[in-house]
Each structure stands twice: as structure tokens, then as C-alpha cells.
Amino acid sequence: MSANFKFREAITFYTQAIEINPKNTDAYVGRGLAKNFLLDRDGACSDFKKAVNLGDDDASVILNDFCRWIILHINRDKCFVSSKK
């Protein structure tokens, strides 16, 4: 069984968890990480943003680190979230 299959399967499970509880920020973060592994950068960014918008402060750190990496390595200004201070 390939790693890609396992990450696709994880996305399916996280999506089911989100359907059951749309405020499950851990599911958005987990799905975002799986999407990132499969090179779905836009989908990953979208899931990280959703977790942040639901109030997950840890997701804000992940999102900003992810976006910083995107800008440095792919040179695209995709997403930034200001710190909640």
C-alpha cells in the first residue's frame, strides 16, 4: 500500500469527521497536512484557514509557517493570517 493511498484515505476519514462535526479544527488541520503531502497546496491552505477561522490558535502557527514555506519555495503569495493579539 503506497503512502499516497494512506494520505488519500486519511483525507476521506478527516472529511467524514468534518461532516459529523464541522467545528472539528483537528480534522481540518489533519486533512490539511494530508493534502499538503499530496501537493494540494491550495486545499491545505484552505483547511488551515478554516481551522484558524474556527478559533484554533495552533492552526494559526501552522498556517503562517506553511505560507512562509510556500512563498520561499514556490514563490506564491497564497495566504497569511495576522496574529490574534
C-alpha positions in Angstrom: 0.0 0.0 0.0 1.5 3.3 -1.1 1.9 6.4 1.1 -0.2 8.3 -1.3 -3.1 5.9 -0.8 -2.8 6.2 3.0 -2.9 10.0 2.8 -5.9 9.9 0.4 -7.6 7.5 2.9 -6.8 9.9 5.7 -8.4 12.8 3.8 -11.6 10.6 3.4 -11.7 10.0 7.2 -11.0 13.6 8.1 -13.7 14.7 5.7 -16.2 12.3 7.4 -15.2 13.7 10.8 -15.8 17.3 9.4 -19.2 16.2 8.1 -20.1 14.9 11.6 -18.7 18.0 13.4 -18.0 21.0 11.1 -16.3 22.7 14.0 -13.6 20.0 14.5 -10.5 22.0 14.0 -8.2 19.0 14.5 -9.9 17.4 11.5 -9.3 20.4 9.3 -5.6 20.6 10.4 -5.1 16.8 9.8 -6.8 17.0 6.4 -4.7 20.0 5.5 -1.5 18.2 6.4 -2.6 15.2 4.3 -3.4 17.4 1.4 -0.1 19.1 1.7 1.7 15.8 1.5 -0.2 15.1 -1.7 0.9 18.5 -3.1 -2.6 20.0 -2.9 -1.2 23.3 -1.6 -4.4 25.3 -2.2 -6.5 22.7 -0.4 -4.1 22.5 2.5 -4.1 26.3 2.9 -7.9 26.4 2.8 -8.2 23.7 5.5 -5.7 25.5 7.7 -7.5 28.8 7.2 -10.8 27.1 8.2 -9.3 25.8 11.4 -8.0 29.3 12.2 -11.3 30.9 11.5 -12.9 28.4 13.9 -10.5 29.7 16.6 -7.7 27.2 16.7 -4.6 29.2 17.7 -2.2 26.3 16.9 -3.6 26.2 13.4 -2.6 29.8 13.0 1.0 28.9 13.7 0.8 26.0 11.2 -0.8 28.2 8.6 1.7 31.0 8.9 4.6 28.6 8.7 3.1 26.8 5.8 2.5 30.1 3.9 6.0 31.2 4.7 7.3 28.0 3.2 5.1 28.4 0.1 6.5 31.9 -0.5 10.1 30.9 0.0 10.0 27.7 -2.1 7.2 28.2 -4.6 7.2 32.0 -4.7 3.4 32.4 -4.4 1.7 34.7 -2.1 -1.2 32.4 -1.2 -2.2 33.1 2.4 -1.2 34.9 5.6 -3.1 35.3 8.8 -2.5 38.1 11.2 -1.8 37.1 14.7 -4.7 37.4 17.2 -3.2 39.8 19.8 
